[in-house]
Structure formats: structure tokens, C-alpha cells
Amino acid sequence: MAEITAALVKELREKTGAGMMDCKKALNETGGDIEQAVDWLRKKGLAAAAKKSGRVAAEGLVGVASGPRIAAMVEVNAETDFVARNESFQAFVESVAQIALQIGDDIEAIKTAMLPTGRSVADEITHLIATIGENMSLRRARVLTVPSGVVATYVHGALRPGLGKIGVLAALEAPSESDALEMLGRQVGMHVAATSPSALDVDAVDPAALERERAVLMEQARASGKPEAIIEKMVDGRVRKYYEEVVLLEQVWVHDGESRVKAVVQKAGGKLVAFDRFKLGEGIEKESSDFAAEVAAASGVKKDPDPDLEPA
């Protein structure tokens, strides 16, 4: 029997895309014969994961977990919304959120963390790909903490507590934790989910984005033909309006339609110091396809043109 070395396990993993623990087990089962181990993994359905790794995964779940003065949020992607309703997948996302809560939001560190299954997070993803049949990935994680106060969580469209399509963390500093502060944090989370601000305060606005906006506003104002001094005032006014759209603390509080977020938070005796918002699949380029054309191509049949699009 050949010695089961780390190099042998690595070679099998590269050949099959299966998880490290599964590769080690396959080599033990086959006496270290790598070709037999490949077949063993294929029979178990564990080598199929590699074939799925190139497919777009833009569905899945956002999961949150929280503790005293800390909260974590993760996004785990799959190919279809159907997988988000799979109990094994949901339990996995919950476990990953708890791991992030314990060790932080470094993705590589999370991937190497061990689960109760005896597999690492990375290997568990490979295992789920093989058993559920879709490509999956741990895309991102975020952890927020405060020295005193609360880090509230909010999940929009929750399939079950802490799991949904949009997640928000809101960090509020205050002299002490309270139910009222927790409720305010949740309301901030609901506000952020609805308005999607890009910055906490004016100072945090991306300078490049602000410069682009100012350039556009300047051109629009100059088209009015007014004197340059008037144009400057017009642009300053429109920049303030821009801040009200993209800066969380400057936005109108969605819960009453008139107060500013900063005024609501100050009145409650807290200080909003950080937030983050994960929307499932945002920024992932999804494949669009003509299903009828795909079927026709697979069958070798030429798809008939749409008569409404034919030239007269």
C-alpha cells in the first residue's frame, strides 16, 4: 500500500476538484492508487464538483449572526433560487455566519475553519456542490464591532431567521446596550435595505464619484446660460441634494418621511459609526440566454426567425 502523503492528496484534489478530506478517504479506500481513487470519487459523485466550478452562481443566501457588541454577515452563492430553500444549504450558511462572528471576516481564514461535519468550510462547499449539484461559493463576509452599544442586524425577505436576500449590519455606539437601541439599529437596517446608501457621512463619499457628479451638474447648470457665480451656487445646491441621496446620515428617515437619519440617531443618544449592506448577487454578471435557441442548437435544428423582426 502506497503511503498517503500530502502531495498525493493534493494531486488527487487537483485532478477531481473534490474536497481534501474526501480525497484522503478515497486514497485510503484504494490503497493509495490515484486512478482508482479518481474512480472512487466519481462513483460517490464527489468528483463532479470540478465540472461545475465555472458556472455562474448569483443566487443563494445572505446570512447574519450576532452577539454582544458584534455582528457578522456573509454571502454564499449558488446557481438557482431553488438551492436557497434547501435545508442543508441554509444550515451551512448559518454555520459560516457563526464562524465569521467568531474569527472575523477574512475569507481565506473562514474557508479553513472546521465545521462539526469534520470538513473545513472550503471542503464543505465542495461536498455540497457534489451532493446538491450546483456550483457554490463563499463570496464575502463582514464583521462590525463597537466598544459599547449594539451592532444590529436586519434581513429583508427572510426565509428563516437570519437568512434572506438582503442583509444589513448597523453599528451604533452608546454608553450602554438597551432594547431601545437595538430597535433603533433594526430600523436603521430597514432604512439601509430600502435606500442603499453608499457612504455613512459626507466625508466618506468617494472623491472620484463626487467629482464625476459635480462635473455633470456643472455642465447641466451651464446649459442654463446663467452667470458663473450663479452656476456655482446652483451646483452647490445640487451637490447637497446628491448627499441626501447617497449619504446615510443625510438621508430622510424612511420611517417618518421628514426627519434626517442623523437627527433620529442623535435624539436616541447614540452614534451611528458604521454600516454595511449585502444584496444577494449584486455585481455578479449573470448569463442571459435564449432558451429556445439553446434547445435548437443542441438538436441541430435552425431556429426560425421572428417574423415580426423580418425586414419588409
N, C-alpha and C positions, 0 to 999 in steps of 0.2 A: 504493500500500500504506500502510495506516494505521500510525502509529508505535506500537510495542508498549510502552506505558507501564505503570508500576507500578499506576496507577489502573485501567487496563483489565484487567490480570491479576487485581487484587482483585475487580473486578466479576464476572469470569467465575468466579472461585472461589466467590463468594457465590451465584451462580446454580446452580452444579453441585455444590459440595462437593468437587470434585476438588483434588488437590494443586497447590501453586504452580508447580512445575516442569512438571507436566502441562498446566496452564493456559497457561503461557508457550509451550510447544511447540505446543499447539492453535492459539493465535493466530498463531504464525509459519507454521504449515501452511496457515492460511486467510486470510493476508494481513491479519490484524487485524480481520476481520469476526466480531463476537462471537456472532451467531446461528449462523453456520457453525461456529464454534469449539465451541459447545454441542453441535451435531450430531456434530462430530468426536469429542468426548469420549464422547458416548453410544454411538457406533459402536465405540469402543475399550473400552466398559464402564467407563470411569473416572468417569462422572457418577452411577453407581448408588450410590456410597458415601453420598451425602447422604440417600438414602431409607432407608438402614439405620441412620443415626446415632441414632434414637430407640429402637432395640430394646435390651432388657436384655442386657448382657454380663457374666455372672458366672462363666464358665468361663475357660479359658486356662492360663497357667503363671506360677509364681514362679521367677525366675532369680537365681542368685548368682554373684559373681565376686570374686576375692581377690588380694591382693598382700602384700608385706611390711608388717605392722602396719596393714593396712587391708582392708576388705571391703565389698562393695555388694550390695544386694538390691532387686529390682524385681518388681512385679506387672503383667502385661499381660493384659488380659481379652479374651475372645471370647465368642460366644454358646453354643457347644457344646464338649463334651469332644473331639469329633472333630478340631477345629482344632488342639488341643494336640498332636496326633500328626502334624501337617503339618510337613515338614522346613523349609519356608520360614519358617513362624511360629516354630519352635524357634530357627532361626538368628537371626531378628530379636530374640527375647527375649535371647539370648546377647549380641548386639551392644549392646542397650540396657543390660544389666548392666555391660558393659565401659565404656560411656560414663559411666555413673554412677560407676564406680570412678575414672575419670579427672577428672571435673568436679564431682562432688558430687551431692546428692540433690534439688536444686531441679528440680521437674518441668518448669517452663517453659524452663529452660536446657537440659535434656535434649532437649526437643522440637525445639529449634532446632539441635541438634548435627547435623553432617553424617555420613552413612554412606558406605561405599565405593560404593554404588549411585549416588551423586551427588544423592540426595534427603536432606532433613532427616528426623529421626525422625518428626515430625508428618506429613510428606508420605508417608513410607514406610508409615505406618499407613493413610492414605487409599488408597494403592496396594494394600495387602494386602486392605483391605475390598473393593475393586473386583475383585481377582483371585480371592480365596477366597470372597467372597460373604457374609460375616458382619460385623456391627458389631464393632469392636475399640476398645480404649482403653488408654493407659498410665495406670494408676490411682495408683500410689505408688512411692516409692523411699526407701531408707535407706542411709546410709553411716556406718560406725563406724571410728574410728581409735584407736590407742594410741601413746604416745611410745616405749614399749618393751614387748615381749611379742608377743601374737598376737591377731588377730581371726579366730576360727574360723567356718566355715560348716557348716551341715548342711541337707540337703534330704531330706524324707521322701517316699517313693513316687516316687523319681526315674525319669523316663522316659529320661533320659540324664544324664551328669554335670552337676550344677549346675542342673537343671531338674526341677520337680516341683510338688506340690500345697501343700506346707507348707515354708517356708524359715525358717531361724533364723540370726542373727548373734550371736556371743558374744565380747565384748571382754575379754581377760584381760591385765592389766598384770603384768609380771615383769621382773627385771633383764636378761633376755635371752630370745631365742626358742629353742625347743627342740622336738624331736619329741614329748616327753612332754607339754609344754604344749599343743601342737597337738592331741594326742589328748584331753587333758582338755577342751579347748574344744569338740571334736566331741561328747564325751559330754555336756557341758552343753547343747549344741544338741539332742541327742536327748532329754534330760530336759525342756527347754523345749517341744519339739514335743509331748511326751506330756502335760505338766501345764498348759500355757498360763497361766503366772503373769501377773499384771497389774502387778507392781511389782518392782523389783530388791531394795529393802530396806524396812524399816518406815517410814523417813522419806519414802519415795517413794509411799506409799499415798495415793490420792486422799482428801483430808479429807472431802469430801461423801459418798463411798461408805462411809467408815469411820463417819461419823455416822449414816447410814441403818442400817448393820449394828448399831451399838450400840443404836439406838432399838428395833429389832426384838428384839434379845437382852434388853433391859431389860423389855419387855412380856412376853416369854416367861418371864423369871425371876420377875416379879411375880405371874404366874399361879400360882406355887408356894405363895404365901401366906407366904413366909419374911420375916423382918425385913429392913429396908432395908440394914443393914450386911452381912448375908449375901448379899443380892441383888447388891450392888456387887462382892463377891468372885467371885460366880458369873459376872457379866458380864465381869470382867477375865479370868477363866479362858477364857471363850468367845471373847473378842477375841484372846487368844493363839492359840487354835485357828484362828481366822479368818486370822491372819497366816500360819500354817503352810500354809494352803490357797492364798493369793494372792500371797505374797511369795517370790520365787525363793530368796533366801539362807536363808529359814526352812523351806523345804520339805524333806521326806525325800527323799534321793537315790534315784532310781528304780533305779539300778544295783545297790544292795545292800539297799534297803528298810529301812535303820536309821540311817545317818549323815545329818547335815544338810548341805545343799549348801555352806553357808559353811565347815563344818569340812573338807570334802573339798578345797575350793579353798585354804584356809589351809595344809593339810598339804602340798599340792603346791608351796607357796611362791609362789603367785600371788594376784592380787586381781581379782575379777570386778567390772568397773566399768560395764558396760552390756550390754544385750541387746535384741534385737527379734525378733518372730515375725510372719511373714505367713502367713495361711491363705487360700488362694485363695477369692475371692468372699465372705469374711466381711463382714457388714454390708450387703451388696447385697440389696435386696429383689427376690427372684425372682418372676416371674409364674407363677401356678398356673392351670391351665385344664382344663376338661373337654373332652377331645379329641372325644368323640362329639357333645357339644353344639355344638362349633365346626363340625364337618362338617355337622350338621343345619342349623345357622344358614346356612351357606354355600349349602346346596342348597335352602333354603326349606322343609325338612321339619321338622315339630314333633317334638321328641324325646319318646318315650313315657316316662311317669313310672315310677320304680322301683316295682313292685308291693309290694315289702316295706316301702316307706315310705308307702303309701297308708293313709289313716285307715280303721278298721274300720267 
